[in-house]
């Protein structure tokens, strides 16, 4: 009879241990679920950031081409106007300031060829700010020289874009490897 009574005495203790283990299991499951969800969110933000950076580099090349087209259209008398040239210059200038100043492009700028290309583009932009902001007659007279200078920069924009593609592809590969190893 003693055995039966001692078994009854241990039931609350066993129930407490079982409840405790269940609570630990549920807590661990919740932590795992939340950490997995947080990791997925972080991965999505990293992808979005990389996509945004790649887009910005591609846009720099697009803005360059828009400026070049505007200059050539006005120079050739094909219906372009100086206001469009000024606007396109300002947008290209702004895009290059982003590429040159943003921390997300530091690795791209660290590539020597890219750094040299950025320096040439910055020199071009600096040399034409006063022309763009000056009188129409000065800008119109400068268009042939500006068109030649822009043509000379084509390879530099390509170098920057390709450098960015290389850096962001390497980052993507590293992220895939770290996710695969996790």
N, C-alpha and C positions, 0 to 999 in steps of 0.2 A: 503494500500500500504506500509505502514511502516513495517508491519510484513514481507513482502517479502524481503525487503531490509536488515532488521536485520538478517534474516536467511542466506542471502548471505554473510553477514559480518562474521558470525560465521563458515562458511565452512572451511576457511583456518585454523582456530583454531582447529576445530574437526579433520581435516586431519592431523594436526601436532600431536595432542594427539594420534590419531590412529597409526600414524607412530612410535611414541615413544613407545607405548604399544607393537606394533609388534616387535620393536627392542629389548625391554626388554624380551619378550617371546622367541625370537630366541636366545638371549644371554643365557638365563636361560637353554634353551634346549641344547645348545652347551656345557655349563658348566656341566650339568647333564651327557651328553653323554661322555665327556672327563673324568669326575671323575669316571664313571662306568667302562670305559675302563682302566683307571689307576688302579682302585681297582682290576680288573680282572688280570692285569699284575702282581701286587703285590702278589695276591693269588697264581698265577702260579709259581712265584719265590719262595714263601714260600714252596710250595709243592716240587719244585725241590730241594730246600735246605734240606728239611726233607728227601727226597728220597736219596740224596747224603750222608747224615749223616748215615742213616740206612744202605746204601750200604757199607760205610766205616767200620761200626761195623761188618757187615757180612763178609767183606773181611778180617778183622783181624783174624776171626776164620778160614777162608779158608787158609790164609797165615800160620797160626799155623799148620794146618793139612799138608800143603805142606812141611813145615820144618820137622815135625815129620816123614813124609813118606820118605823124603830124608835121614834123619839120620838112620832110620830103614833099608833102602835099602843098604846104604853103610855098616852099621854094619853087616848085614846078607850076604853081598857079592853078592847082586842081581843086579849088574850093575850100581849102583849109584856111583857118584864121589864126592870128597871133595869140588870141585868147586861149585857143585850144592848145597851142604849143606851150604857153605858160602853165596851163592847168596840168598837162601831161608831164612837164618838167617837175612841177611841185609834187605830183603823186610819185614819180620815180625817185625824187630826192627823199621823200618821206619813207618810201619802201627801203631804200638803201640805208637810211638812218636806222631803221629797225634791224636790218641784217647786221649792220656795223655795231650796234649798241646793245642788242639783246643777249642776255646770258645764254639763252638756248642755242645760240649760234657760235658760242665760243670755240667749241671743238672744230667746227667748220673753218672758222677764222684762223685757227692754229695751223692749218695746212699752208705751207709756204706759198704755193702757187695761188691759192685763194686769197691769202693776205695781200699779195702783190696785185692781184686783180682788183680787190676792193680799194687799195690805195690809188690805182689808176682811175677808177670810177669816181672816187671821192675828189681827186684832183680835177677831173672834168667838171663835176658838179660845182665845186668851189669856183672854178674859173668862169662859169657861166651864170652864177647867181646875179651879179650886177647887170649882165646883159638881159637876163629874163626880167629883172625888176626895173630895167631902164626904159627909155622911150622906144616906141614902136620902130622908128627909123633905124635905131641902133640894132635892135633885135633882127629886123628884116635883113639888114646888111650882114649880119653875123650868121645867117642861116646856112650858107654854103660851107663855111668853116665848121659849124656845128654838125652838119650832116656828115662831113668827113670824120670828125672826131667820134661821132656816134658809131659810124661804121667800124672804126678802129677798136671800139669797146665790145663788139659782138662776141669775140672769143673770151673776153673777160667774164661776161655774164654767163657764158656756157661753162667756164671753169668753176665759177661759184656754184652753179646748179649741180654740176656733176660731183663736186666736192661734197655738197649737201647730201646727194643721193648716196654716196659712198658712206658717209658718217652715219646717216640714219639707217641704212641697211645693216651696218655693223652693230648699231645699237639694237635693232630689231632682232638680229641673230643672237646677241648676248641675252636679251630678254627671253627669247625662246629657250635658250639653253638653261637659264636660271629657273624658268618655269618647269622645264623637263626634269631638272634635278631636284626640284622641291617636292 
